Amino acid sequence: MRIARRLKMLLVGLVPGVLAAQDRVKVGITTSNSGTIWYTDPIWIWAGAAVLLLIIVLAVMAARKTSTKSTTTVIR
């Protein structure tokens, strides 16, 4: 037990000295790209989805109007 305690006290005393002797490492990361590509911008994705939905709705409306069978009920 004595050896373990002495070893522990020795290590605890050395750790701050070892850490203080090391130089601080400075890490700097710089990027030159500050924007996004236009087709990955969420605004353009939503705009494209809205236009696609509008085209689908117009196609469905046009297909329903050209049907030869009338769905109007006339009561006399």
PQR file with spaces between the fields and no chain letter, atoms N, CA, C, O and H, PARSE charges and radii, in Angstrom:
ATOM       1  N    MET     1       0.808   -1.192    0.000 -0.4000 1.5000
ATOM       2  CA   MET     1       0.000    0.000    0.000 -0.0000 2.0000
ATOM       3  C    MET     1       0.855    1.261    0.000  0.5500 1.7000
ATOM       4  O    MET     1       0.529    2.252   -0.654 -0.5500 1.4000
ATOM       5  N    ARG     2       1.954    1.204    0.745 -0.4000 1.5000
ATOM       6  CA   ARG     2       2.807    2.381    0.820 -0.0000 2.0000
ATOM       7  C    ARG     2       3.378    2.736   -0.551  0.5500 1.7000
ATOM       8  O    ARG     2       3.463    3.904   -0.928 -0.5500 1.4000
ATOM       9  H    ARG     2       2.218    0.399    1.276  0.4000 1.0000
ATOM      10  N    ILE     3       3.761    1.709   -1.272 -0.4000 1.5000
ATOM      11  CA   ILE     3       4.344    1.956   -2.595 -0.0000 2.0000
ATOM      12  C    ILE     3       3.292    2.555   -3.527  0.5500 1.7000
ATOM      13  O    ILE     3       3.585    3.459   -4.309 -0.5500 1.4000
ATOM      14  H    ILE     3       3.692    0.760   -0.965  0.4000 1.0000
ATOM      15  N    ALA     4       2.088    2.050   -3.436 -0.4000 1.5000
ATOM      16  CA   ALA     4       1.013    2.573   -4.286 -0.0000 2.0000
ATOM      17  C    ALA     4       0.718    4.024   -3.941  0.5500 1.7000
ATOM      18  O    ALA     4       0.514    4.839   -4.841 -0.5500 1.4000
ATOM      19  H    ALA     4       1.850    1.315   -2.801  0.4000 1.0000
ATOM      20  N    ARG     5       0.692    4.362   -2.658 -0.4000 1.5000
ATOM      21  CA   ARG     5       0.434    5.748   -2.244 -0.0000 2.0000
ATOM      22  C    ARG     5       1.553    6.675   -2.700  0.5500 1.7000
ATOM      23  O    ARG     5       1.299    7.772   -3.196 -0.5500 1.4000
ATOM      24  H    ARG     5       0.858    3.700   -1.928  0.4000 1.0000
ATOM      25  N    ARG     6       2.771    6.233   -2.531 -0.4000 1.5000
ATOM      26  CA   ARG     6       3.903    7.068   -2.932 -0.0000 2.0000
ATOM      27  C    ARG     6       3.915    7.276   -4.449  0.5500 1.7000
ATOM      28  O    ARG     6       4.176    8.374   -4.940 -0.5500 1.4000
ATOM      29  H    ARG     6       2.977    5.342   -2.128  0.4000 1.0000
ATOM      30  N    LEU     7       3.628    6.202   -5.171 -0.4000 1.5000
ATOM      31  CA   LEU     7       3.572    6.306   -6.623 -0.0000 2.0000
ATOM      32  C    LEU     7       2.454    7.254   -7.051  0.5500 1.7000
ATOM      33  O    LEU     7       2.634    8.060   -7.964 -0.5500 1.4000
ATOM      34  H    LEU     7       3.416    5.309   -4.772  0.4000 1.0000
ATOM      35  N    LYS     8       1.315    7.157   -6.399 -0.4000 1.5000
ATOM      36  CA   LYS     8       0.196    8.041   -6.703 -0.0000 2.0000
ATOM      37  C    LYS     8       0.560    9.494   -6.408  0.5500 1.7000
ATOM      38  O    LYS     8       0.284   10.373   -7.225 -0.5500 1.4000
ATOM      39  H    LYS     8       1.169    6.502   -5.657  0.4000 1.0000
ATOM      40  N    MET     9       1.161    9.756   -5.280 -0.4000 1.5000
ATOM      41  CA   MET     9       1.551   11.127   -4.917 -0.0000 2.0000
ATOM      42  C    MET     9       2.602   11.659   -5.882  0.5500 1.7000
ATOM      43  O    MET     9       2.595   12.840   -6.229 -0.5500 1.4000
ATOM      44  H    MET     9       1.385    9.042   -4.616  0.4000 1.0000
ATOM      45  N    LEU    10       3.500   10.789   -6.311 -0.4000 1.5000
ATOM      46  CA   LEU    10       4.526   11.193   -7.261 -0.0000 2.0000
ATOM      47  C    LEU    10       3.894   11.564   -8.596  0.5500 1.7000
ATOM      48  O    LEU    10       4.243   12.582   -9.194 -0.5500 1.4000
ATOM      49  H    LEU    10       3.506    9.830   -6.029  0.4000 1.0000
ATOM      50  N    LEU    11       2.968   10.737   -9.060 -0.4000 1.5000
ATOM      51  CA   LEU    11       2.303   11.011  -10.336 -0.0000 2.0000
ATOM      52  C    LEU    11       1.434   12.263  -10.269  0.5500 1.7000
ATOM      53  O    LEU    11       1.415   13.056  -11.210 -0.5500 1.4000
ATOM      54  H    LEU    11       2.684    9.910   -8.574  0.4000 1.0000
ATOM      55  N    VAL    12       0.716   12.443   -9.162 -0.4000 1.5000
ATOM      56  CA   VAL    12      -0.118   13.632   -9.003 -0.0000 2.0000
ATOM      57  C    VAL    12       0.752   14.879   -8.990  0.5500 1.7000
ATOM      58  O    VAL    12       0.340   15.919   -9.505 -0.5500 1.4000
ATOM      59  H    VAL    12       0.732   11.799   -8.397  0.4000 1.0000
ATOM      60  N    GLY    13       1.925   14.800   -8.424 -0.4000 1.5000
ATOM      61  CA   GLY    13       2.838   15.938   -8.400 -0.0000 2.0000
ATOM      62  C    GLY    13       3.461   16.214   -9.755  0.5500 1.7000
ATOM      63  O    GLY    13       3.803   17.361  -10.044 -0.5500 1.4000
ATOM      64  H    GLY    13       2.260   13.956   -8.006  0.4000 1.0000
ATOM      65  N    LEU    14       3.624   15.187  -10.609 -0.4000 1.5000
ATOM      66  CA   LEU    14       4.266   15.365  -11.907 -0.0000 2.0000
ATOM      67  C    LEU    14       3.305   15.835  -12.997  0.5500 1.7000
ATOM      68  O    LEU    14       3.720   16.529  -13.925 -0.5500 1.4000
ATOM      69  H    LEU    14       3.346   14.255  -10.374  0.4000 1.0000
ATOM      70  N    VAL    15       2.044   15.471  -12.899 -0.4000 1.5000
ATOM      71  CA   VAL    15       1.096   15.766  -13.971 -0.0000 2.0000
ATOM      72  C    VAL    15       0.971   17.262  -14.256  0.5500 1.7000
ATOM      73  O    VAL    15       1.033   17.643  -15.425 -0.5500 1.4000
ATOM      74  H    VAL    15       1.707   14.907  -12.145  0.4000 1.0000
ATOM      75  N    PRO    16       0.800   18.127  -13.266 -0.5600 1.5000
ATOM      76  CA   PRO    16       0.722   19.557  -13.595  0.2800 2.0000
ATOM      77  C    PRO    16       1.996   20.093  -14.223  0.5500 1.7000
ATOM      78  O    PRO    16       1.937   20.957  -15.098 -0.5500 1.4000
ATOM      79  N    GLY    17       3.147   19.595  -13.790 -0.4000 1.5000
ATOM      80  CA   GLY    17       4.411   20.037  -14.368 -0.0000 2.0000
ATOM      81  C    GLY    17       4.558   19.606  -15.819  0.5500 1.7000
ATOM      82  O    GLY    17       5.053   20.365  -16.652 -0.5500 1.4000
ATOM      83  H    GLY    17       3.195   18.893  -13.079  0.4000 1.0000
ATOM      84  N    VAL    18       4.131   18.403  -16.115 -0.4000 1.5000
ATOM      85  CA   VAL    18       4.205   17.905  -17.485 -0.0000 2.0000
ATOM      86  C    VAL    18       3.247   18.683  -18.383  0.5500 1.7000
ATOM      87  O    VAL    18       3.598   19.043  -19.506 -0.5500 1.4000
ATOM      88  H    VAL    18       3.729   17.786  -15.438  0.4000 1.0000
ATOM      89  N    LEU    19       2.059   18.936  -17.895 -0.4000 1.5000
ATOM      90  CA   LEU    19       1.090   19.681  -18.686 -0.0000 2.0000
ATOM      91  C    LEU    19       1.524   21.123  -18.912  0.5500 1.7000
ATOM      92  O    LEU    19       1.257   21.693  -19.970 -0.5500 1.4000
ATOM      93  H    LEU    19       1.774   18.643  -16.982  0.4000 1.0000
ATOM      94  N    ALA    20       2.188   21.716  -17.931 -0.4000 1.5000
ATOM      95  CA   ALA    20       2.636   23.092  -18.078 -0.0000 2.0000
ATOM      96  C    ALA    20       3.801   23.195  -19.053  0.5500 1.7000
ATOM      97  O    ALA    20       3.993   24.235  -19.683 -0.5500 1.4000
ATOM      98  H    ALA    20       2.406   21.253  -17.072  0.4000 1.0000
ATOM      99  N    ALA    21       4.576   22.129  -19.180 -0.4000 1.5000
ATOM     100  CA   ALA    21       5.732   22.153  -20.077 -0.0000 2.0000
ATOM     101  C    ALA    21       5.318   22.042  -21.546  0.5500 1.7000
ATOM     102  O    ALA    21       6.091   22.417  -22.427 -0.5500 1.4000
ATOM     103  H    ALA    21       4.420   21.284  -18.668  0.4000 1.0000
ATOM     104  N    GLN    22       4.129   21.543  -21.823 -0.4000 1.5000
ATOM     105  CA   GLN    22       3.688   21.390  -23.205 -0.0000 2.0000
ATOM     106  C    GLN    22       3.249   22.742  -23.762  0.5500 1.7000
ATOM     107  O    GLN    22       2.673   23.571  -23.057 -0.5500 1.4000
ATOM     108  H    GLN    22       3.500   21.239  -21.107  0.4000 1.0000
ATOM     109  N    ASP    23       3.537   22.940  -25.046 -0.4000 1.5000
ATOM     110  CA   ASP    23       3.088   24.158  -25.713 -0.0000 2.0000
ATOM     111  C    ASP    23       1.617   24.020  -26.082  0.5500 1.7000
ATOM     112  O    ASP    23       1.126   22.931  -26.379 -0.5500 1.4000
ATOM     113  H    ASP    23       4.004   22.267  -25.619  0.4000 1.0000
ATOM     114  N    ARG    24       0.944   25.135  -26.056 -0.4000 1.5000
ATOM     115  CA   ARG    24      -0.467   25.134  -26.454 -0.0000 2.0000
ATOM     116  C    ARG    24      -0.559   25.000  -27.960  0.5500 1.7000
ATOM     117  O    ARG    24       0.201   25.630  -28.695 -0.5500 1.4000
ATOM     118  H    ARG    24       1.342   26.020  -25.815  0.4000 1.0000
ATOM     119  N    VAL    25      -1.474   24.194  -28.410 -0.4000 1.5000
ATOM     120  CA   VAL    25      -1.670   23.976  -29.848 -0.0000 2.0000
ATOM     121  C    VAL    25      -2.800   24.870  -30.310  0.5500 1.7000
ATOM     122  O    VAL    25      -3.899   24.843  -29.755 -0.5500 1.4000
ATOM     123  H    VAL    25      -2.091   23.682  -27.813  0.4000 1.0000
ATOM     124  N    LYS    26      -2.520   25.667  -31.338 -0.4000 1.5000
ATOM     125  CA   LYS    26      -3.547   26.534  -31.895 -0.0000 2.0000
ATOM     126  C    LYS    26      -4.018   25.935  -33.210  0.5500 1.7000
ATOM     127  O    LYS    26      -3.219   25.664  -34.106 -0.5500 1.4000
ATOM     128  H    LYS    26      -1.628   25.689  -31.789  0.4000 1.0000
ATOM     129  N    VAL    27      -5.310   25.736  -33.312 -0.4000 1.5000
ATOM     130  CA   VAL    27      -5.892   25.167  -34.522 -0.0000 2.0000
ATOM     131  C    VAL    27      -6.781   26.228  -35.139  0.5500 1.7000
ATOM     132  O    VAL    27      -7.736   26.687  -34.512 -0.5500 1.4000
ATOM     133  H    VAL    27      -5.959   25.957  -32.584  0.4000 1.0000
ATOM     134  N    GLY    28      -6.471   26.617  -36.360 -0.4000 1.5000
ATOM     135  CA   GLY    28      -7.286   27.598  -37.065 -0.0000 2.0000
ATOM     136  C    GLY    28      -7.790   27.010  -38.372  0.5500 1.7000
ATOM     137  O    GLY    28      -7.012   26.511  -39.185 -0.5500 1.4000
ATOM     138  H    GLY    28      -5.695   26.244  -36.869  0.4000 1.0000
ATOM     139  N    ILE    29      -9.086   27.073  -38.563 -0.4000 1.5000
ATOM     140  CA   ILE    29      -9.686   26.545  -39.785 -0.0000 2.0000
ATOM     141  C    ILE    29     -10.363   27.694  -40.510  0.5500 1.7000
ATOM     142  O    ILE    29     -11.202   28.390  -39.938 -0.5500 1.4000
ATOM     143  H    ILE    29      -9.719   27.478  -37.903  0.4000 1.0000
ATOM     144  N    THR    30     -10.003   27.889  -41.757 -0.4000 1.5000
ATOM     145  CA   THR    30     -10.640   28.922  -42.563 -0.0000 2.0000
ATOM     146  C    THR    30     -11.160   28.299  -43.842  0.5500 1.7000
ATOM     147  O    THR    30     -10.530   27.414  -44.422 -0.5500 1.4000
ATOM     148  H    THR    30      -9.322   27.323  -42.222  0.4000 1.0000
ATOM     149  N    THR    31     -12.305   28.768  -44.269 -0.4000 1.5000
ATOM     150  CA   THR    31     -12.880   28.304  -45.525 -0.0000 2.0000
ATOM     151  C    THR    31     -13.147   29.510  -46.402  0.5500 1.7000
ATOM     152  O    THR    31     -13.467   30.592  -45.908 -0.5500 1.4000
ATOM     153  H    THR    31     -12.817   29.487  -43.798  0.4000 1.0000
ATOM     154  N    SER    32     -13.017   29.321  -47.693 -0.4000 1.5000
ATOM     155  CA   SER    32     -13.237   30.430  -48.610 -0.0000 2.0000
ATOM     156  C    SER    32     -14.660   30.443  -49.147  0.5500 1.7000
ATOM     157  O    SER    32     -15.076   31.429  -49.756 -0.5500 1.4000
ATOM     158  H    SER    32     -12.758   28.443  -48.094  0.4000 1.0000
ATOM     159  N    ASN    33     -15.412   29.373  -48.935 -0.4000 1.5000
ATOM     160  CA   ASN    33     -16.776   29.290  -49.440 -0.0000 2.0000
ATOM     161  C    ASN    33     -17.727   29.825  -48.375  0.5500 1.7000
ATOM     162  O    ASN    33     -17.873   29.215  -47.316 -0.5500 1.4000
ATOM     163  H    ASN    33     -15.074   28.572  -48.441  0.4000 1.0000
ATOM     164  N    SER    34     -18.372   30.951  -48.643 -0.4000 1.5000
ATOM     165  CA   SER    34     -19.236   31.553  -47.644 -0.0000 2.0000
ATOM     166  C    SER    34     -20.718   31.425  -47.979  0.5500 1.7000
ATOM     167  O    SER    34     -21.556   31.856  -47.188 -0.5500 1.4000
ATOM     168  H    SER    34     -18.254   31.446  -49.504  0.4000 1.0000
ATOM     169  N    GLY    35     -21.064   30.851  -49.118 -0.4000 1.5000
ATOM     170  CA   GLY    35     -22.461   30.745  -49.507 -0.0000 2.0000
ATOM     171  C    GLY    35     -22.864   29.327  -49.811  0.5500 1.7000
ATOM     172  O    GLY    35     -22.080   28.387  -49.678 -0.5500 1.4000
ATOM     173  H    GLY    35     -20.382   30.501  -49.761  0.4000 1.0000
ATOM     174  N    THR    36     -24.107   29.197  -50.224 -0.4000 1.5000
ATOM     175  CA   THR    36     -24.611   27.886  -50.610 -0.0000 2.0000
ATOM     176  C    THR    36     -24.832   27.866  -52.108  0.5500 1.7000
ATOM     177  O    THR    36     -24.963   28.911  -52.746 -0.5500 1.4000
ATOM     178  H    THR    36     -24.744   29.961  -50.332  0.4000 1.0000
ATOM     179  N    ILE    37     -24.870   26.680  -52.652 -0.4000 1.5000
ATOM     180  CA   ILE    37     -25.175   26.519  -54.065 -0.0000 2.0000
ATOM     181  C    ILE    37     -26.667   26.750  -54.228  0.5500 1.7000
ATOM     182  O    ILE    37     -27.450   26.347  -53.368 -0.5500 1.4000
ATOM     183  H    ILE    37     -24.764   25.832  -52.134  0.4000 1.0000
ATOM     184  N    TRP    38     -27.075   27.392  -55.316 -0.4000 1.5000
ATOM     185  CA   TRP    38     -28.460   27.841  -55.449 -0.0000 2.0000
ATOM     186  C    TRP    38     -29.449   26.691  -55.380  0.5500 1.7000
ATOM     187  O    TRP    38     -30.547   26.870  -54.854 -0.5500 1.4000
ATOM     188  H    TRP    38     -26.439   27.720  -56.014  0.4000 1.0000
ATOM     189  N    TYR    39     -29.103   25.522  -55.888 -0.4000 1.5000
ATOM     190  CA   TYR    39     -30.085   24.442  -55.889 -0.0000 2.0000
ATOM     191  C    TYR    39     -30.146   23.703  -54.558  0.5500 1.7000
ATOM     192  O    TYR    39     -30.984   22.815  -54.399 -0.5500 1.4000
ATOM     193  H    TYR    39     -28.211   25.377  -56.315  0.4000 1.0000
ATOM     194  N    THR    40     -29.295   24.034  -53.607 -0.4000 1.5000
ATOM     195  CA   THR    40     -29.414   23.461  -52.271 -0.0000 2.0000
ATOM     196  C    THR    40     -29.976   24.468  -51.276  0.5500 1.7000
ATOM     197  O    THR    40     -30.096   24.164  -50.089 -0.5500 1.4000
ATOM     198  H    THR    40     -28.614   24.755  -53.737  0.4000 1.0000
ATOM     199  N    ASP    41     -30.321   25.656  -51.745 -0.4000 1.5000
ATOM     200  CA   ASP    41     -30.906   26.679  -50.890 -0.0000 2.0000
ATOM     201  C    ASP    41     -32.361   26.312  -50.603  0.5500 1.7000
ATOM     202  O    ASP    41     -33.109   26.038  -51.541 -0.5500 1.4000
ATOM     203  H    ASP    41     -30.224   25.902  -52.709  0.4000 1.0000
ATOM     204  N    PRO    42     -32.788   26.297  -49.340 -0.5600 1.5000
ATOM     205  CA   PRO    42     -34.152   25.886  -49.009  0.2800 2.0000
ATOM     206  C    PRO    42     -35.233   26.729  -49.691  0.5500 1.7000
ATOM     207  O    PRO    42     -36.315   26.216  -49.978 -0.5500 1.4000
ATOM     208  N    ILE    43     -34.966   27.997  -49.952 -0.4000 1.5000
ATOM     209  CA   ILE    43     -35.969   28.840  -50.609 -0.0000 2.0000
ATOM     210  C    ILE    43     -36.245   28.327  -52.019  0.5500 1.7000
ATOM     211  O    ILE    43     -37.401   28.263  -52.436 -0.5500 1.4000
ATOM     212  H    ILE    43     -34.088   28.414  -49.718  0.4000 1.0000
ATOM     213  N    TRP    44     -35.204   27.962  -52.756 -0.4000 1.5000
ATOM     214  CA   TRP    44     -35.398   27.458  -54.112 -0.0000 2.0000
ATOM     215  C    TRP    44     -36.037   26.079  -54.112  0.5500 1.7000
ATOM     216  O    TRP    44     -36.794   25.751  -55.026 -0.5500 1.4000
ATOM     217  H    TRP    44     -34.264   28.014  -52.417  0.4000 1.0000
ATOM     218  N    ILE    45     -35.748   25.269  -53.106 -0.4000 1.5000
ATOM     219  CA   ILE    45     -36.394   23.955  -53.010 -0.0000 2.0000
ATOM     220  C    ILE    45     -37.892   24.125  -52.791  0.5500 1.7000
ATOM     221  O    ILE    45     -38.691   23.446  -53.436 -0.5500 1.4000
ATOM     222  H    ILE    45     -35.134   25.535  -52.363  0.4000 1.0000
ATOM     223  N    TRP    46     -38.283   25.023  -51.888 -0.4000 1.5000
ATOM     224  CA   TRP    46     -39.707   25.264  -51.645 -0.0000 2.0000
ATOM     225  C    TRP    46     -40.377   25.878  -52.870  0.5500 1.7000
ATOM     226  O    TRP    46     -41.507   25.516  -53.198 -0.5500 1.4000
ATOM     227  H    TRP    46     -37.634   25.575  -51.363  0.4000 1.0000
ATOM     228  N    ALA    47     -39.703   26.797  -53.546 -0.4000 1.5000
ATOM     229  CA   ALA    47     -40.268   27.403  -54.752 -0.0000 2.0000
ATOM     230  C    ALA    47     -40.469   26.347  -55.841  0.5500 1.7000
ATOM     231  O    ALA    47     -41.500   26.344  -56.513 -0.5500 1.4000
ATOM     232  H    ALA    47     -38.785   27.091  -53.279  0.4000 1.0000
ATOM     233  N    GLY    48     -39.508   25.465  -56.017 -0.4000 1.5000
ATOM     234  CA   GLY    48     -39.634   24.390  -57.001 -0.0000 2.0000
ATOM     235  C    GLY    48     -40.763   23.442  -56.652  0.5500 1.7000
ATOM     236  O    GLY    48     -41.494   22.999  -57.538 -0.5500 1.4000
ATOM     237  H    GLY    48     -38.670   25.467  -55.470  0.4000 1.0000
ATOM     238  N    ALA    49     -40.920   23.123  -55.375 -0.4000 1.5000
ATOM     239  CA   ALA    49     -42.010   22.239  -54.941 -0.0000 2.0000
ATOM     240  C    ALA    49     -43.364   22.892  -55.193  0.5500 1.7000
ATOM     241  O    ALA    49     -44.308   22.219  -55.605 -0.5500 1.4000
ATOM     242  H    ALA    49     -40.326   23.482  -54.655  0.4000 1.0000
ATOM     243  N    ALA    50     -43.467   24.206  -54.947 -0.4000 1.5000
ATOM     244  CA   ALA    50     -44.728   24.911  -55.178 -0.0000 2.0000
ATOM     245  C    ALA    50     -45.074   24.937  -56.663  0.5500 1.7000
ATOM     246  O    ALA    50     -46.233   24.743  -57.028 -0.5500 1.4000
ATOM     247  H    ALA    50     -42.699   24.753  -54.613  0.4000 1.0000
ATOM     248  N    VAL    51     -44.092   25.172  -57.517 -0.4000 1.5000
ATOM     249  CA   VAL    51     -44.333   25.190  -58.961 -0.0000 2.0000
ATOM     250  C    VAL    51     -44.735   23.800  -59.447  0.5500 1.7000
ATOM     251  O    VAL    51     -45.642   23.677  -60.269 -0.5500 1.4000
ATOM     252  H    VAL    51     -43.150   25.330  -57.220  0.4000 1.0000
ATOM     253  N    LEU    52     -44.089   22.774  -58.962 -0.4000 1.5000
ATOM     254  CA   LEU    52     -44.433   21.404  -59.339 -0.0000 2.0000
ATOM     255  C    LEU    52     -45.852   21.055  -58.903  0.5500 1.7000
ATOM     256  O    LEU    52     -46.594   20.424  -59.656 -0.5500 1.4000
ATOM     257  H    LEU    52     -43.352   22.874  -58.294  0.4000 1.0000
ATOM     258  N    LEU    53     -46.230   21.456  -57.707 -0.4000 1.5000
ATOM     259  CA   LEU    53     -47.589   21.223  -57.223 -0.0000 2.0000
ATOM     260  C    LEU    53     -48.606   21.963  -58.072  0.5500 1.7000
ATOM     261  O    LEU    53     -49.670   21.421  -58.373 -0.5500 1.4000
ATOM     262  H    LEU    53     -45.628   21.968  -57.095  0.4000 1.0000
ATOM     263  N    LEU    54     -48.300   23.183  -58.460 -0.4000 1.5000
ATOM     264  CA   LEU    54     -49.205   23.966  -59.307 -0.0000 2.0000
ATOM     265  C    LEU    54     -49.388   23.298  -60.668  0.5500 1.7000
ATOM     266  O    LEU    54     -50.504   23.246  -61.185 -0.5500 1.4000
ATOM     267  H    LEU    54     -47.437   23.624  -58.216  0.4000 1.0000
ATOM     268  N    ILE    55     -48.314   22.791  -61.246 -0.4000 1.5000
ATOM     269  CA   ILE    55     -48.408   22.099  -62.539 -0.0000 2.0000
ATOM     270  C    ILE    55     -49.272   20.852  -62.418  0.5500 1.7000
ATOM     271  O    ILE    55     -50.089   20.578  -63.298 -0.5500 1.4000
ATOM     272  H    ILE    55     -47.407   22.833  -60.826  0.4000 1.0000
ATOM     273  N    ILE    56     -49.103   20.096  -61.343 -0.4000 1.5000
ATOM     274  CA   ILE    56     -49.909   18.886  -61.145 -0.0000 2.0000
ATOM     275  C    ILE    56     -51.391   19.237  -60.988  0.5500 1.7000
ATOM     276  O    ILE    56     -52.249   18.575  -61.572 -0.5500 1.4000
ATOM     277  H    ILE    56     -48.439   20.319  -60.629  0.4000 1.0000
ATOM     278  N    VAL    57     -51.690   20.262  -60.211 -0.4000 1.5000
ATOM     279  CA   VAL    57     -53.086   20.676  -60.016 -0.0000 2.0000
ATOM     280  C    VAL    57     -53.687   21.140  -61.332  0.5500 1.7000
ATOM     281  O    VAL    57     -54.826   20.788  -61.642 -0.5500 1.4000
ATOM     282  H    VAL    57     -50.993   20.800  -59.737  0.4000 1.0000
ATOM     283  N    LEU    58     -52.957   21.915  -62.108 -0.4000 1.5000
ATOM     284  CA   LEU    58     -53.475   22.370  -63.401 -0.0000 2.0000
ATOM     285  C    LEU    58     -53.700   21.203  -64.358  0.5500 1.7000
ATOM     286  O    LEU    58     -54.680   21.198  -65.102 -0.5500 1.4000
ATOM     287  H    LEU    58     -52.032   22.201  -61.856  0.4000 1.0000
ATOM     288  N    ALA    59     -52.817   20.225  -64.351 -0.4000 1.5000
ATOM     289  CA   ALA    59     -52.985   19.059  -65.215 -0.0000 2.0000
ATOM     290  C    ALA    59     -54.210   18.250  -64.816  0.5500 1.7000
ATOM     291  O    ALA    59     -54.940   17.773  -65.685 -0.5500 1.4000
ATOM     292  H    ALA    59     -52.021   20.229  -63.746  0.4000 1.0000
ATOM     293  N    VAL    60     -54.444   18.089  -63.543 -0.4000 1.5000
ATOM     294  CA   VAL    60     -55.626   17.360  -63.071 -0.0000 2.0000
ATOM     295  C    VAL    60     -56.893   18.120  -63.425  0.5500 1.7000
ATOM     296  O    VAL    60     -57.878   17.512  -63.846 -0.5500 1.4000
ATOM     297  H    VAL    60     -53.851   18.476  -62.837  0.4000 1.0000
ATOM     298  N    MET    61     -56.886   19.430  -63.264 -0.4000 1.5000
ATOM     299  CA   MET    61     -58.069   20.240  -63.609 -0.0000 2.0000
ATOM     300  C    MET    61     -58.341   20.190  -65.107  0.5500 1.7000
ATOM     301  O    MET    61     -59.498   20.111  -65.521 -0.5500 1.4000
ATOM     302  H    MET    61     -56.086   19.924  -62.922  0.4000 1.0000
ATOM     303  N    ALA    62     -57.303   20.235  -65.915 -0.4000 1.5000
ATOM     304  CA   ALA    62     -57.481   20.179  -67.364 -0.0000 2.0000
ATOM     305  C    ALA    62     -58.001   18.811  -67.784  0.5500 1.7000
ATOM     306  O    ALA    62     -58.820   18.727  -68.700 -0.5500 1.4000
ATOM     307  H    ALA    62     -56.363   20.300  -65.579  0.4000 1.0000
ATOM     308  N    ALA    63     -57.559   17.760  -67.155 -0.4000 1.5000
ATOM     309  CA   ALA    63     -58.009   16.408  -67.495 -0.0000 2.0000
ATOM     310  C    ALA    63     -59.465   16.207  -67.115  0.5500 1.7000
ATOM     311  O    ALA    63     -60.188   15.505  -67.823 -0.5500 1.4000
ATOM     312  H    ALA    63     -56.894   17.828  -66.411  0.4000 1.0000
ATOM     313  N    ARG    64     -59.902   16.784  -66.053 -0.4000 1.5000
ATOM     314  CA   ARG    64     -61.305   16.628  -65.631 -0.0000 2.0000
ATOM     315  C    ARG    64     -62.245   17.415  -66.533  0.5500 1.7000
ATOM     316  O    ARG    64     -63.373   16.980  -66.765 -0.5500 1.4000
ATOM     317  H    ARG    64     -59.315   17.354  -65.479  0.4000 1.0000
ATOM     318  N    LYS    65     -61.811   18.555  -67.045 -0.4000 1.5000
ATOM     319  CA   LYS    65     -62.685   19.402  -67.844 -0.0000 2.0000
ATOM     320  C    LYS    65     -62.945   18.807  -69.228  0.5500 1.7000
ATOM     321  O    LYS    65     -64.018   19.039  -69.785 -0.5500 1.4000
ATOM     322  H    LYS    65     -60.894   18.908  -66.857  0.4000 1.0000
ATOM     323  N    THR    66     -62.039   18.076  -69.788 -0.4000 1.5000
ATOM     324  CA   THR    66     -62.194   17.549  -71.144 -0.0000 2.0000
ATOM     325  C    THR    66     -62.950   16.230  -71.191  0.5500 1.7000
ATOM     326  O    THR    66     -63.089   15.638  -72.262 -0.5500 1.4000
ATOM     327  H    THR    66     -61.167   17.888  -69.336  0.4000 1.0000
ATOM     328  N    SER    67     -63.436   15.762  -70.059 -0.4000 1.5000
ATOM     329  CA   SER    67     -64.184   14.509  -70.092 -0.0000 2.0000
ATOM     330  C    SER    67     -65.519   14.744  -70.798  0.5500 1.7000
ATOM     331  O    SER    67     -66.110   15.815  -70.659 -0.5500 1.4000
ATOM     332  H    SER    67     -63.323   16.243  -69.189  0.4000 1.0000
ATOM     333  N    THR    68     -66.001   13.750  -71.555 -0.4000 1.5000
ATOM     334  CA   THR    68     -67.223   13.905  -72.348 -0.0000 2.0000
ATOM     335  C    THR    68     -68.461   13.685  -71.509  0.5500 1.7000
ATOM     336  O    THR    68     -69.529   14.182  -71.865 -0.5500 1.4000
ATOM     337  H    THR    68     -65.522   12.880  -71.667  0.4000 1.0000
ATOM     338  N    LYS    69     -68.365   12.983  -70.445 -0.4000 1.5000
ATOM     339  CA   LYS    69     -69.517   12.723  -69.584 -0.0000 2.0000
ATOM     340  C    LYS    69     -69.714   13.899  -68.641  0.5500 1.7000
ATOM     341  O    LYS    69     -68.781   14.309  -67.950 -0.5500 1.4000
ATOM     342  H    LYS    69     -67.497   12.579  -70.155  0.4000 1.0000
ATOM     343  N    SER    70     -70.922   14.442  -68.612 -0.4000 1.5000
ATOM     344  CA   SER    70     -71.214   15.577  -67.759 -0.0000 2.0000
ATOM     345  C    SER    70     -71.588   15.074  -66.356  0.5500 1.7000
ATOM     346  O    SER    70     -72.303   14.084  -66.204 -0.5500 1.4000
ATOM     347  H    SER    70     -71.680   14.109  -69.174  0.4000 1.0000
ATOM     348  N    THR    71     -71.101   15.760  -65.374 -0.4000 1.5000
ATOM     349  CA   THR    71     -71.410   15.392  -63.990 -0.0000 2.0000
ATOM     350  C    THR    71     -72.445   16.334  -63.377  0.5500 1.7000
ATOM     351  O    THR    71     -72.706   16.270  -62.176 -0.5500 1.4000
ATOM     352  H    THR    71     -70.520   16.565  -65.498  0.4000 1.0000
ATOM     353  N    THR    72     -73.033   17.206  -64.196 -0.4000 1.5000
ATOM     354  CA   THR    72     -74.018   18.159  -63.708 -0.0000 2.0000
ATOM     355  C    THR    72     -75.391   17.515  -63.712  0.5500 1.7000
ATOM     356  O    THR    72     -75.791   16.905  -64.703 -0.5500 1.4000
ATOM     357  H    THR    72     -72.820   17.258  -65.172  0.4000 1.0000
ATOM     358  N    THR    73     -76.097   17.643  -62.636 -0.4000 1.5000
ATOM     359  CA   THR    73     -77.453   17.097  -62.525 -0.0000 2.0000
ATOM     360  C    THR    73     -78.446   18.219  -62.764  0.5500 1.7000
ATOM     361  O    THR    73     -78.371   19.269  -62.126 -0.5500 1.4000
ATOM     362  H    THR    73     -75.772   18.139  -61.831  0.4000 1.0000
ATOM     363  N    VAL    74     -79.382   17.995  -63.690 -0.4000 1.5000
ATOM     364  CA   VAL    74     -80.407   18.986  -63.982 -0.0000 2.0000
ATOM     365  C    VAL    74     -81.732   18.435  -63.505  0.5500 1.7000
ATOM     366  O    VAL    74     -82.157   17.358  -63.923 -0.5500 1.4000
ATOM     367  H    VAL    74     -79.442   17.142  -64.209  0.4000 1.0000
ATOM     368  N    ILE    75     -82.379   19.176  -62.635 -0.4000 1.5000
ATOM     369  CA   ILE    75     -83.683   18.778  -62.114 -0.0000 2.0000
ATOM     370  C    ILE    75     -84.726   19.696  -62.742  0.5500 1.7000
ATOM     371  O    ILE    75     -84.626   20.920  -62.651 -0.5500 1.4000
ATOM     372  H    ILE    75     -82.034   20.051  -62.296  0.4000 1.0000
ATOM     373  N    ARG    76     -85.759   19.073  -63.399 -0.4000 1.5000
ATOM     374  CA   ARG    76     -86.820   19.882  -64.036 -0.0000 2.0000
ATOM     375  C    ARG    76     -88.127   19.711  -63.335  0.5500 1.7000
ATOM     376  O    ARG    76     -89.125   20.313  -63.732 -0.5500 1.4000
ATOM     377  H    ARG    76     -85.840   18.079  -63.472  0.4000 1.0000
